[in-house]
Structure formats: structure tokens, C-alpha cells
Amino acid sequence: MKRVDAHVIKPEEYKELPEMTDEMFSRVAFKKAGRPRSPNPKQMISLRLPPEVVARWKATGPGWQTRMAKRLEKMPLPRSASEA
């Protein structure tokens, strides 16, 4: 594999490649890569937190952002000033 990775294509090697024709392109089936779209996608926000808070959550290991989001979902919403 190292030999393949180290190979540099020379200009004369391009002559060996056939020209792509409309017929060749018509046979191509493009597949969309990646995850399927979520019916309820998450929203990206910017949130400033104290470094100690972020450090404590990160210390819980991989998935800390998901756990933080779940904890926030469970919390009651604060009352607005007009409701008080």
C-alpha cells in the first residue's frame, strides 16, 4: 500500500484514461452519503459557560454534550417577567 500511496501520476498516464462520455455519465447512480435527515433536527447555538462547568461535564466522558442536553430538557422552564 505504501508503494501505491507514494505513486505520483505522470502526465502521460492521463492518456491511458478514456474520456468520459454522456453515455458513461448516464449510467452513474449517485448515492447520498451520510446519515438520514432527522425529522426533528437539533439546533446549533452559542452558549458561554464558566470553564469549571464545561470541565466538569467533559470529565464525565464521551457523550457529555448529549447528557447536558438531556439534563436541560428535564429542567422546568423559568417563568418570564410577565408571568410573575
Z-matrix of the N, CA and C atoms (Angstrom, degrees):
N
C 1 1.434
C 2 1.524 1 110.64
N 3 1.330 2 116.45 1 -33.94
C 4 1.462 3 119.40 2 179.11
C 5 1.520 4 110.76 3 -60.37
N 6 1.348 5 115.80 4 -37.36
C 7 1.454 6 120.16 5 -179.04
C 8 1.530 7 110.81 6 -66.29
N 9 1.317 8 116.26 7 -39.61
C 10 1.467 9 120.71 8 178.74
C 11 1.520 10 110.02 9 -66.59
N 12 1.334 11 116.46 10 -44.28
C 13 1.460 12 120.70 11 179.69
C 14 1.525 13 111.88 12 -64.02
N 15 1.321 14 116.67 13 -32.76
C 16 1.454 15 120.41 14 -177.43
C 17 1.530 16 112.97 15 -80.59
N 18 1.340 17 117.62 16 -13.08
C 19 1.464 18 120.92 17 -177.19
C 20 1.527 19 110.87 18 -68.55
N 21 1.324 20 115.45 19 131.14
C 22 1.460 21 121.27 20 176.12
C 23 1.523 22 107.26 21 -108.24
N 24 1.333 23 116.68 22 126.75
C 25 1.469 24 120.50 23 -177.84
C 26 1.523 25 109.57 24 -71.14
N 27 1.322 26 114.43 25 129.95
C 28 1.461 27 120.86 26 -179.95
C 29 1.533 28 109.25 27 -96.24
N 30 1.331 29 117.84 28 154.01
C 31 1.470 30 120.46 29 -177.89
C 32 1.531 31 113.61 30 -53.83
N 33 1.328 32 118.06 31 -37.15
C 34 1.470 33 119.37 32 -178.84
C 35 1.525 34 112.79 33 -68.31
N 36 1.319 35 117.46 34 -21.86
C 37 1.462 36 120.52 35 178.26
C 38 1.529 37 111.50 36 -71.14
N 39 1.319 38 117.53 37 -26.09
C 40 1.459 39 120.60 38 177.46
C 41 1.524 40 111.59 39 -64.78
N 42 1.316 41 117.43 40 -27.12
C 43 1.467 42 121.48 41 -179.74
C 44 1.527 43 111.34 42 -66.80
N 45 1.322 44 116.42 43 -24.76
C 46 1.465 45 120.78 44 -179.71
C 47 1.532 46 111.70 45 -74.80
N 48 1.305 47 117.55 46 -19.96
C 49 1.468 48 121.33 47 -177.56
C 50 1.523 49 110.24 48 -81.62
N 51 1.327 50 118.05 49 134.74
C 52 1.463 51 119.55 50 178.74
C 53 1.527 52 110.52 51 -73.50
N 54 1.326 53 115.96 52 151.57
C 55 1.467 54 120.80 53 174.38
C 56 1.524 55 108.21 54 -69.90
N 57 1.308 56 116.98 55 140.44
C 58 1.456 57 120.87 56 177.28
C 59 1.522 58 108.60 57 -76.22
N 60 1.314 59 115.17 58 129.44
C 61 1.460 60 120.21 59 -179.76
C 62 1.524 61 109.68 60 -104.90
N 63 1.336 62 116.57 61 166.52
C 64 1.460 63 120.82 62 177.18
C 65 1.528 64 110.60 63 -60.71
N 66 1.317 65 116.22 64 -35.44
C 67 1.465 66 120.82 65 179.49
C 68 1.533 67 110.29 66 -64.50
N 69 1.341 68 116.56 67 -40.47
C 70 1.470 69 120.26 68 178.16
C 71 1.530 70 110.60 69 -64.03
N 72 1.334 71 116.19 70 -43.55
C 73 1.456 72 119.96 71 179.37
C 74 1.523 73 111.86 72 -65.37
N 75 1.325 74 117.42 73 -32.68
C 76 1.471 75 120.46 74 -178.99
C 77 1.529 76 111.56 75 -68.56
N 78 1.332 77 117.91 76 -23.05
C 79 1.461 78 121.44 77 179.98
C 80 1.531 79 112.76 78 -85.33
N 81 1.319 80 116.44 79 -9.79
C 82 1.456 81 119.97 80 -176.25
C 83 1.532 82 110.00 81 -74.14
N 84 1.311 83 115.12 82 133.02
C 85 1.466 84 121.17 83 175.93
C 86 1.524 85 107.11 84 -114.15
N 87 1.312 86 116.66 85 110.87
C 88 1.455 87 120.66 86 -179.16
C 89 1.518 88 109.48 87 -85.19
N 90 1.311 89 115.05 88 133.28
C 91 1.453 90 120.89 89 177.12
C 92 1.516 91 107.61 90 -111.67
N 93 1.305 92 115.96 91 132.77
C 94 1.443 93 119.86 92 178.76
C 95 1.521 94 108.03 93 -77.93
N 96 1.308 95 115.88 94 124.20
C 97 1.463 96 120.73 95 -177.50
C 98 1.522 97 110.79 96 -88.51
N 99 1.306 98 115.37 97 163.52
C 100 1.453 99 120.74 98 174.68
C 101 1.512 100 113.12 99 98.73
N 102 1.299 101 113.60 100 -173.30
C 103 1.459 102 120.80 101 -178.81
C 104 1.520 103 111.02 102 -74.63
N 105 1.317 104 116.77 103 152.69
C 106 1.466 105 118.70 104 173.14
C 107 1.528 106 109.35 105 -67.40
N 108 1.317 107 116.47 106 150.91
C 109 1.464 108 120.18 107 179.96
C 110 1.523 109 110.24 108 -67.36
N 111 1.315 110 114.73 109 138.29
C 112 1.452 111 121.17 110 179.55
C 113 1.527 112 109.21 111 -80.58
N 114 1.332 113 117.51 112 139.43
C 115 1.466 114 118.95 113 176.22
C 116 1.531 115 111.39 114 -70.50
N 117 1.335 116 116.54 115 -19.33
C 118 1.462 117 121.77 116 -179.86
C 119 1.532 118 108.32 117 -132.06
N 120 1.353 119 118.05 118 73.37
C 121 1.465 120 119.59 119 -175.00
C 122 1.524 121 112.66 120 -68.43
N 123 1.317 122 114.94 121 149.74
C 124 1.460 123 119.93 122 178.23
C 125 1.524 124 108.81 123 -76.33
N 126 1.307 125 114.98 124 156.12
C 127 1.457 126 121.36 125 -177.82
C 128 1.521 127 109.07 126 -107.09
N 129 1.335 128 116.70 127 134.95
C 130 1.448 129 120.38 128 178.68
C 131 1.528 130 108.79 129 -86.77
N 132 1.339 131 114.78 130 132.49
C 133 1.458 132 120.11 131 176.68
C 134 1.516 133 108.68 132 -132.43
N 135 1.302 134 116.41 133 168.26
C 136 1.455 135 121.71 134 173.94
C 137 1.517 136 106.69 135 -112.83
N 138 1.313 137 116.81 136 128.24
C 139 1.455 138 121.77 137 -175.54
C 140 1.523 139 108.17 138 -137.26
N 141 1.306 140 116.49 139 126.80
C 142 1.464 141 120.44 140 178.36
C 143 1.526 142 109.19 141 -95.88
N 144 1.328 143 114.95 142 123.42
C 145 1.460 144 121.01 143 179.57
C 146 1.520 145 108.87 144 -125.91
N 147 1.333 146 117.51 145 155.15
C 148 1.462 147 119.44 146 175.90
C 149 1.534 148 110.04 147 -62.49
N 150 1.324 149 116.75 148 144.07
C 151 1.475 150 119.93 149 -178.71
C 152 1.519 151 113.72 150 -55.59
N 153 1.343 152 117.01 151 -33.42
C 154 1.469 153 119.98 152 -179.29
C 155 1.523 154 110.87 153 -65.27
N 156 1.318 155 116.41 154 -37.54
C 157 1.465 156 120.94 155 -179.74
C 158 1.524 157 109.84 156 -65.63
N 159 1.323 158 116.24 157 -47.06
C 160 1.467 159 120.90 158 179.65
C 161 1.528 160 109.80 159 -63.04
N 162 1.328 161 117.12 160 -42.91
C 163 1.468 162 120.95 161 -179.70
C 164 1.526 163 110.98 162 -61.14
N 165 1.357 164 117.09 163 -41.30
C 166 1.474 165 119.88 164 179.14
C 167 1.514 166 111.25 165 -63.69
N 168 1.337 167 117.03 166 -42.37
C 169 1.468 168 119.52 167 179.33
C 170 1.520 169 110.83 168 -67.47
N 171 1.330 170 117.34 169 -43.30
C 172 1.474 171 120.25 170 179.65
C 173 1.526 172 111.16 171 -62.03
N 174 1.331 173 116.37 172 -33.13
C 175 1.464 174 120.55 173 -179.35
C 176 1.526 175 111.85 174 -65.43
N 177 1.324 176 117.49 175 -16.01
C 178 1.468 177 119.73 176 179.16
C 179 1.527 178 111.56 177 -78.39
N 180 1.329 179 117.32 178 -6.37
C 181 1.462 180 121.01 179 174.34
C 182 1.521 181 113.78 180 99.60
N 183 1.343 182 115.51 181 -176.13
C 184 1.469 183 120.53 182 -178.91
C 185 1.528 184 111.34 183 -56.12
N 186 1.320 185 115.39 184 141.84
C 187 1.455 186 120.70 185 -179.67
C 188 1.518 187 112.67 186 92.07
N 189 1.342 188 116.86 187 9.02
C 190 1.460 189 120.12 188 -176.07
C 191 1.529 190 112.02 189 -62.63
N 192 1.330 191 117.64 190 -33.61
C 193 1.475 192 119.54 191 -179.67
C 194 1.527 193 110.81 192 -68.37
N 195 1.328 194 116.42 193 -38.42
C 196 1.464 195 120.56 194 177.81
C 197 1.525 196 110.05 195 -65.89
N 198 1.340 197 116.22 196 -42.79
C 199 1.464 198 119.48 197 178.35
C 200 1.523 199 111.18 198 -63.59
N 201 1.323 200 116.71 199 -38.40
C 202 1.469 201 120.32 200 178.24
C 203 1.526 202 110.00 201 -63.97
N 204 1.314 203 117.25 202 -42.85
C 205 1.468 204 121.21 203 179.73
C 206 1.527 205 110.51 204 -62.97
N 207 1.336 206 117.13 205 -41.42
C 208 1.469 207 120.12 206 179.36
C 209 1.526 208 111.28 207 -65.15
N 210 1.320 209 116.02 208 -38.47
C 211 1.468 210 119.87 209 177.97
C 212 1.524 211 110.17 210 -64.34
N 213 1.324 212 116.81 211 -41.73
C 214 1.464 213 120.68 212 178.99
C 215 1.532 214 111.60 213 -65.50
N 216 1.331 215 116.56 214 -35.02
C 217 1.471 216 120.16 215 177.81
C 218 1.521 217 111.56 216 -62.27
N 219 1.323 218 116.39 217 -35.78
C 220 1.466 219 121.25 218 -176.50
C 221 1.534 220 112.66 219 -76.85
N 222 1.325 221 117.34 220 -22.25
C 223 1.459 222 120.50 221 -176.44
C 224 1.525 223 110.91 222 -71.81
N 225 1.325 224 116.79 223 142.40
C 226 1.458 225 119.29 224 175.78
C 227 1.530 226 109.65 225 -67.79
N 228 1.310 227 116.03 226 146.57
C 229 1.452 228 120.23 227 178.75
C 230 1.519 229 109.65 228 -74.24
N 231 1.334 230 117.40 229 140.46
C 232 1.462 231 118.84 230 178.93
C 233 1.529 232 109.44 231 -70.34
N 234 1.310 233 116.16 232 150.83
C 235 1.466 234 120.48 233 177.92
C 236 1.520 235 109.67 234 -73.16
N 237 1.298 236 115.74 235 145.68
C 238 1.467 237 119.23 236 175.86
C 239 1.524 238 108.28 237 -80.95
N 240 1.318 239 117.97 238 162.90
C 241 1.459 240 122.88 239 -178.12
C 242 1.525 241 110.94 240 -61.69
N 243 1.334 242 117.96 241 -31.82
C 244 1.449 243 120.48 242 -178.79
C 245 1.537 244 112.81 243 -72.21
N 246 1.316 245 117.34 244 -22.80
C 247 1.470 246 121.72 245 179.98
C 248 1.524 247 112.34 246 -82.29
N 249 1.310 248 117.22 247 -22.26
C 250 1.472 249 121.15 248 -174.34
C 251 1.504 250 113.45 249 -72.24
